[in-house]
Amino acid sequence: MGHPARRHAGVSLALATALLTLSTSCVVGPNYARPPVVTPAAYKELDGWKVAQPDDQAPRGAW
């Protein structure tokens, strides 16, 4: 067992550290303003696309 005054100082330091940590974690900061997002009315794909045609029977070689 340590000296009571030293133990009290350690407990006080731990409690102060915990309180400061908890109180600063509650601060969010300035009022957040979400930036505007420009979204197109419809999706515009690139020219030359084609529908996928999976070929499970294709030879795959030695793995």
N, C-alpha and C positions, 0 to 999 in steps of 0.2 A: 504494500500500500504506500502511495506517495503522500507527501505532505498535503494537508487539507487546503492550504492556501494555493498551492500549485495546482491541485486537482480542480479547485473552484475556478482558477484562471483558465484552465484548459476547457472546462465546460462552458464558461462564458464566451470564450473565443469561438468554440464550435457553434454555440447558439447564435452569436452575432453573424458568423459566416452563413449559417443556414437562413437566417432572416434576410440578410442582404441578397442572397442568391434568389430566394423566393420573391422578394419584392421587385427585383429588377427583371425577373422573368415575366412579370405581369405587364410591363411597359411594352406597348405595341409600336409606338412611334407616331409620326405625324399622320394626319388623316390620309389614308391611301386612296388615290384616285386611279381607277382602272383605265388603262389607255384604250382609246377607241380601236376597234378591230373592223377593218373593211372586209366584208365577205361578199363574194359574187352571188348573183341571183341564181345562177345555175353552174354546174360543173362543166368545165370546158376541157376536153381531152385533146391530146396532140394528134395530128394527122398520122396515118399509117399504123394504127394499132389494130390488133386482131384478137379474137377470142382464143384463149388457151386451148390446145388440143393435146392432152396428156397421152403418152404412148407407153403404157406399162410393159408392152411386149418388146420394146426396143432392146437390142443387145447392150449390156452395160459393161462388158469386159470383166476381167478378173479384179475382184475387190481384195 
